[in-house]
């Protein structure tokens, strides 16, 4: 048997050499790894990737950083690339609805069997690290290593890798030369780790830029763009900025008109992913696709149109119920809140609006509430379950009352949903946001509530 070491992640015994864990054992291993928390820095994962034969540098990688929009941009880009026949890997975290959704190939989650095998392989590499006196990796480092290994073993044509937090010191930033870097919308978030100013945060994000590469820069404030351009200049990297677009917003789809950096005109792009922020994500994905896809313009426009139209991504201004209308969104920082406000003003005109809000204690929830709180007719606060970082819903209520006096605290998600359904009635709208961490459970509970009606 492989010897055990005094580490938070080694509470699950590895099997004999050549054997792999089952899915339950693999999940237990990952849960134990999560006890270490988050630590910025790439020294440790570099060692781990060396133990895995440096597979991150043996595949084509698109690396995405940014505060908001990373998941949607990667979803749009993957869908477009798939229309060309490519096999596309996607690594997005954290998991919202299913642990397996973090690792996707061509819109299919990894299987439990392959997940368990990957955990076993990475755990063996971790054992070697510990034997040599290195620190045990964090759960994000382990999962990042799993993603690189999975996409390499499955021979993906392109692997889209999303940063966890920041960029320069993020565990994903171990690829020597990505095919492309993308920096989405940057706003104030994770200030304790990334910096107190927008420029400092942008500098962390721009840390993913490598020598002699291309960078897609999404719509951002001027100061953010300047930071990105300066870093790109140091790296001899070229920057492609997204341009202006026109959008018509509907309750079923948004129609976008856009002329790309290359001068290619897209006159009728349709996306069923709602939210006033989605056009920014669409055009960012288009600019990336034009770098990655080598097709005549006519064929390129066809795959772009089809890819955008087919894109789906859960938890981003997603409608999950009809009577009453229920939407969920993972927006949890000021930048996302501003987009949420714009979307609510467009989509929910003359509707009674009921919020359910649960937040994490390390977020700027006062600013989020300042931007969105006064649009609701009624607000119900909750404590996000099973999350040690969750702000107590009773304390959150005190902050809500500064912006909207029509509010109360619900002891459970079930209680919050029941009250929201009653207050909204069949013609109202329930909007649930504040954190990604509780949307999975909310979605299941809403389904149960709807079946009672």
C-alpha positions in Angstrom: 0.0 0.0 0.0 1.1 3.6 -0.6 2.0 5.3 2.7 -0.3 7.9 4.2 0.8 11.5 5.0 -0.4 14.1 7.5 -2.4 16.2 5.0 -6.0 17.4 5.0 -6.5 15.8 1.6 -5.2 12.4 2.5 -8.1 11.2 4.7 -9.2 8.9 1.8 -6.9 5.9 1.3 -5.6 5.3 -2.1 -6.0 1.8 -3.4 -3.3 -0.5 -4.5 -1.2 0.7 -7.5 -3.2 0.3 -10.7 -6.5 0.4 -9.0 -8.8 3.5 -9.1 -11.3 5.0 -6.7 -15.0 4.7 -7.3 -17.0 7.9 -7.7 -18.0 8.1 -4.0 -14.4 7.7 -2.9 -13.3 10.3 -5.4 -15.9 12.8 -4.2 -14.8 12.2 -0.6 -11.2 12.9 -1.6 -12.2 16.2 -3.3 -14.3 17.2 -0.3 -11.3 16.7 2.0 -9.1 18.6 -0.3 -11.5 21.6 -0.1 -10.7 21.9 3.7 -7.4 23.6 2.8 -9.3 26.6 1.3 -7.9 28.9 -1.5 -4.3 29.9 -1.9 -3.1 32.1 -4.7 0.2 31.2 -6.4 1.3 28.8 -9.1 4.5 27.2 -7.6 2.7 24.2 -6.2 0.6 23.4 -9.2 3.7 23.7 -11.4 5.1 20.8 -9.4 1.9 18.8 -9.7 1.7 19.4 -13.5 5.3 18.2 -13.8 4.3 15.0 -12.1 1.5 14.7 -14.8 4.1 15.1 -17.6 3.2 18.7 -18.4 0.1 17.9 -20.3 -1.1 21.5 -20.1 1.5 22.4 -22.7 0.7 19.5 -25.0 -2.7 20.8 -26.1 -4.3 24.0 -27.6 -5.6 26.2 -24.8 -7.8 29.2 -24.7 -7.4 30.9 -21.3 -10.1 33.2 -20.0 -9.9 35.7 -17.1 -12.3 38.4 -16.0 -14.7 39.3 -13.2 -18.0 38.7 -15.0 -18.9 36.8 -18.2 -16.3 34.1 -18.3 -18.7 31.2 -18.2 -21.0 32.7 -20.9 -18.2 33.7 -23.2 -16.7 30.2 -22.9 -20.2 28.7 -23.6 -20.7 30.8 -26.7 -17.1 30.1 -28.0 -17.4 26.4 -27.4 -20.7 26.2 -29.2 -19.3 28.1 -32.2 -16.2 25.9 -32.3 -18.3 22.8 -32.1 -20.2 23.9 -35.2 -16.9 23.4 -37.2 -16.6 19.8 -36.0 -14.1 20.5 -33.3 -13.9 18.5 -30.0 -14.0 21.2 -27.4 -13.1 20.9 -23.7 -14.4 23.4 -21.1 -13.3 23.9 -17.5 -15.6 26.2 -15.6 -15.8 26.5 -11.8 -17.3 26.5 -9.3 -19.9 23.8 -9.9 -23.4 25.1 -9.4 -25.7 22.2 -10.2 -23.5 19.1 -10.4 -19.8 18.5 -9.6 -19.4 16.9 -13.0 -20.4 20.0 -14.9 -16.9 21.5 -14.1 -15.4 19.3 -16.8 -17.2 19.3 -20.1 -16.5 18.1 -23.6 -18.9 19.2 -26.4 -21.5 20.1 -23.9 -21.5 16.8 -22.1 -20.4 16.5 -18.4 -17.6 14.1 -17.6 -18.9 10.7 -16.5 -18.6 9.5 -12.9 -16.2 6.7 -14.1 -13.9 9.1 -15.8 -14.1 11.6 -12.9 -13.0 8.9 -10.5 -10.2 7.8 -12.7 -8.9 11.3 -13.0 -9.0 11.9 -9.3 -7.1 8.7 -8.8 -4.4 9.7 -11.3 -4.0 13.1 -9.8 -4.0 11.7 -6.2 -1.1 9.5 -7.2 0.8 12.5 -8.4 -0.1 14.3 -5.1 1.4 11.4 -3.2 4.7 11.8 -5.0 4.7 15.5 -4.2 4.1 14.8 -0.5 6.8 12.2 -0.4 9.2 14.9 -1.8 8.2 17.4 0.9 5.9 19.7 -1.1 2.7 21.2 0.3 -0.5 19.4 -0.5 -2.4 21.1 -3.4 -5.7 23.0 -2.9 -8.9 21.6 -4.3 -8.8 24.1 -7.1 -5.3 23.1 -8.0 -6.3 19.4 -8.0 -9.4 20.1 -10.2 -7.4 22.3 -12.6 -4.9 19.4 -13.0 -7.8 17.1 -13.6 -9.1 19.4 -16.4 -5.8 19.6 -18.2 -5.3 15.8 -17.9 -8.9 15.0 -19.0 -8.8 17.2 -22.1 -5.4 15.9 -23.1 -6.4 12.2 -22.7 -9.6 12.8 -24.7 -7.6 14.5 -27.5 -9.7 17.7 -27.5 -9.0 20.0 -30.5 -9.3 23.1 -28.2 -9.5 23.3 -24.4 -11.2 26.4 -22.9 -9.8 27.0 -19.4 -11.5 29.6 -17.1 -9.5 31.1 -14.2 -10.8 30.7 -10.7 -9.8 34.1 -9.3 -7.5 36.7 -10.7 -5.1 35.5 -13.4 -1.4 36.0 -12.8 -1.4 33.9 -9.6 -4.3 31.6 -10.5 -3.7 27.9 -10.7 -4.8 27.8 -14.3 -1.9 30.1 -15.3 0.6 27.3 -16.0 0.3 27.2 -19.8 3.5 28.4 -21.5 1.8 29.7 -24.7 -2.0 29.5 -25.1 -3.6 29.7 -28.5 -5.5 32.8 -27.2 -6.2 34.7 -24.1 -9.6 36.4 -23.4 -10.2 39.0 -20.7 -13.9 39.6 -20.1 -15.5 42.4 -18.1 -13.4 43.5 -15.1 -15.0 45.0 -12.0 -14.4 45.2 -8.2 -14.4 41.8 -6.6 -12.1 39.6 -4.5 -10.4 42.9 -3.3 -8.8 41.1 -0.3 -6.8 39.0 -2.8 -6.5 41.1 -6.0 -6.3 44.7 -5.0 -8.2 47.8 -3.9 -8.4 49.5 -7.3 -9.8 48.6 -10.7 -6.3 49.0 -12.1 -4.8 46.6 -9.5 -7.5 44.0 -10.3 -7.0 44.4 -14.0 -3.3 43.9 -13.6 -4.0 40.5 -11.9 -6.3 39.5 -14.8 -3.8 40.6 -17.4 -1.3 38.3 -15.8 -2.6 35.5 -18.0 -1.1 37.2 -21.1 1.9 35.3 -22.4 4.7 36.2 -24.8 3.8 36.5 -28.5 0.1 35.7 -28.1 -3.2 37.3 -29.1 -5.5 38.8 -26.5 -9.3 39.5 -26.8 -10.3 42.4 -24.6 -14.0 42.7 -23.9 -15.9 46.0 -23.2 -14.2 47.5 -20.2 -13.5 50.9 -18.6 -10.6 52.8 -20.2 -8.3 52.3 -17.2 -8.8 48.5 -17.5 -8.0 48.6 -21.2 -4.9 50.6 -20.6 -3.6 48.0 -18.1 -4.3 45.2 -20.5 -2.6 47.0 -23.4 0.5 47.8 -21.3 0.9 44.2 -20.2 0.4 43.0 -23.8 3.1 45.4 -25.0 5.6 44.0 -22.4 4.8 40.5 -23.7 4.8 41.4 -27.4 1.2 40.3 -27.5 -1.4 41.8 -29.8 -4.7 43.0 -28.5 -8.1 42.8 -30.2 -10.8 44.9 -28.7 -14.5 44.3 -29.1 -16.4 47.1 -30.8 -19.9 48.6 -30.7 -23.0 46.5 -31.2 -26.7 47.0 -31.5 -29.2 44.8 -29.6 -33.0 44.3 -29.6 -34.1 42.7 -26.3 -37.1 40.3 -26.2 -38.4 38.0 -23.6 -37.5 34.9 -25.7 -34.3 36.1 -27.5 -32.0 39.0 -28.1 -31.1 40.0 -31.7 -27.6 41.5 -32.1 -26.0 43.4 -35.0 -22.2 43.6 -34.9 -19.2 44.4 -37.1 -16.1 42.6 -35.9 -12.5 43.8 -35.6 -11.8 42.2 -39.0 -14.7 44.1 -40.5 -17.0 41.0 -40.8 -20.7 42.0 -40.5 -23.2 40.0 -38.5 -26.6 41.4 -39.1 -28.9 39.1 -37.2 -27.3 37.1 -34.3 -29.9 35.4 -32.1 -29.3 34.4 -28.5 -31.9 32.9 -26.2 -29.6 33.6 -23.2 -31.3 36.7 -21.7 -29.8 39.7 -19.9 -28.5 43.0 -21.2 -25.0 41.8 -20.6 -25.2 38.9 -23.0 -24.4 40.9 -26.2 -21.1 41.8 -24.7 -20.3 38.2 -24.2 -21.5 37.2 -27.7 -19.2 39.7 -29.4 -16.3 38.7 -27.2 -16.8 35.1 -28.3 -17.1 36.1 -31.9 -13.7 37.9 -31.8 -12.2 34.8 -30.3 -13.8 32.6 -32.9 -12.4 34.7 -35.7 -8.9 34.1 -34.4 -9.3 30.4 -33.9 -11.4 29.4 -37.0 -9.8 29.4 -40.4 -12.8 29.4 -42.8 -14.0 31.6 -45.7 -16.1 34.5 -44.4 -19.4 33.1 -45.6 -18.8 29.7 -43.8 -17.5 31.5 -40.8 -20.6 33.6 -40.4 -22.8 30.5 -40.7 -21.0 28.6 -37.9 -21.0 31.7 -35.7 -24.7 32.3 -36.2 -25.6 28.6 -35.5 -23.2 28.4 -32.5 -24.6 31.6 -30.9 -28.2 30.4 -31.4 -27.6 27.0 -29.9 -25.7 28.2 -26.8 -27.2 27.4 -23.4 -25.7 28.1 -20.0 -27.4 27.5 -16.7 -27.7 30.1 -13.9 -27.2 33.2 -16.0 -30.5 35.2 -16.0 -32.2 31.8 -16.6 -35.9 31.3 -16.6 -36.8 28.3 -14.5 -40.6 28.7 -14.1 -43.5 30.3 -16.0 -46.4 30.8 -13.6 -45.2 32.9 -11.9 -42.1 33.8 -13.8 -39.0 32.8 -11.9 -35.4 33.7 -13.0 -32.1 32.9 -11.3 -28.8 34.6 -11.8 -25.4 34.2 -10.1 -24.6 37.9 -10.1 -22.8 38.7 -6.8 -20.6 41.8 -7.4 -21.2 45.5 -8.4 -20.5 44.9 -12.1 -23.0 42.1 -12.3 -25.5 44.0 -10.2 -25.4 46.9 -12.7 -26.2 44.5 -15.5 -29.0 42.9 -13.5 -30.6 46.3 -12.9 -30.5 47.1 -16.6 -32.1 43.7 -17.4 -34.8 44.0 -14.8 -35.8 47.4 -16.1 -36.1 46.1 -19.6 -37.7 42.7 -19.0 -40.0 43.2 -16.0 -41.8 46.5 -16.8 -45.1 46.8 -15.0 -44.6 43.5 -13.1 -44.7 42.9 -9.4 -41.1 41.8 -8.6 -40.1 39.7 -5.6 -36.4 39.0 -4.8 -34.9 36.1 -3.0 -31.4 37.0 -2.0 -28.6 35.0 -0.4 -25.0 36.4 -0.4 -21.5 35.4 0.7 -20.0 37.4 3.5 -16.9 38.5 1.6 -18.8 40.2 -1.2 -19.7 43.8 -1.6 -23.4 43.1 -1.0 -24.2 46.7 0.1 -23.2 48.0 -3.4 -25.2 45.1 -5.0 -28.2 46.1 -2.9 -27.8 49.8 -3.6 -27.9 49.0 -7.4 -30.8 46.6 -7.3 -32.8 46.8 -4.1 -35.2 49.6 -4.9 -36.5 47.8 -8.0 -38.2 45.1 -6.0 -41.7 45.2 -4.5 -40.6 42.8 -1.9 -37.4 41.1 -0.8 -36.8 37.9 1.1 -33.4 37.2 2.5 -31.9 33.7 3.1 -28.7 32.1 4.3 -27.0 30.2 1.5 -27.0 26.6 2.9 -23.9 24.5 3.2 -21.5 27.3 2.6 -19.2 28.5 5.4 -18.7 31.8 3.7 -22.5 32.6 3.6 -23.7 35.7 5.3 -26.5 35.0 7.8 -29.8 36.0 6.2 -30.9 37.9 9.4 -27.8 40.1 9.1 -28.4 40.5 5.4 -32.0 41.7 6.1 -30.5 44.6 8.1 -28.6 45.7 5.0 -31.6 45.2 2.7 -33.8 47.5 4.8 -31.4 50.4 4.1 -32.6 50.2 0.5 -36.0 48.7 0.6 -38.3 48.6 3.7 -40.5 45.8 2.2 -38.4 42.9 3.3 -38.2 39.9 5.6 -36.0 37.0 6.5 -36.9 33.3 5.7 -35.4 30.6 7.8 -35.1 28.1 4.9 -35.0 28.2 1.2 -38.3 26.3 1.2 -40.0 29.0 3.3 -38.6 31.7 1.0 -39.9 30.1 -2.1 -43.3 29.5 -0.7 -43.6 33.1 0.5 -42.3 34.4 -2.8 -44.9 32.4 -4.8 -47.7 33.7 -2.6 -46.5 37.3 -2.9 -45.8 37.3 -6.6 -49.0 35.6 -7.6 -49.3 34.1 -11.1 -48.6 37.4 -12.8 -45.5 38.5 -10.9 -41.8 37.8 -11.2 -39.5 36.1 -8.7 -35.9 37.0 -9.2 -33.3 34.9 -7.2 -29.7 36.1 -7.1 -26.7 37.1 -4.9 -24.6 34.0 -5.2 -24.0 31.0 -7.4 -23.7 28.8 -4.3 -27.4 28.1 -3.7 -28.9 28.2 -7.2 -28.6 24.4 -7.7 -30.8 23.7 -4.6 -33.1 26.6 -5.5 -33.7 25.1 -9.0 -34.7 21.7 -7.6 -37.0 23.3 -4.9 -38.7 25.5 -7.5 -39.5 22.4 -9.5 -41.1 20.8 -6.5 -43.1 24.0 -5.7 -44.3 24.3 -9.3 -45.6 20.7 -9.2 -47.8 21.6 -6.2 -49.6 24.2 -8.2 
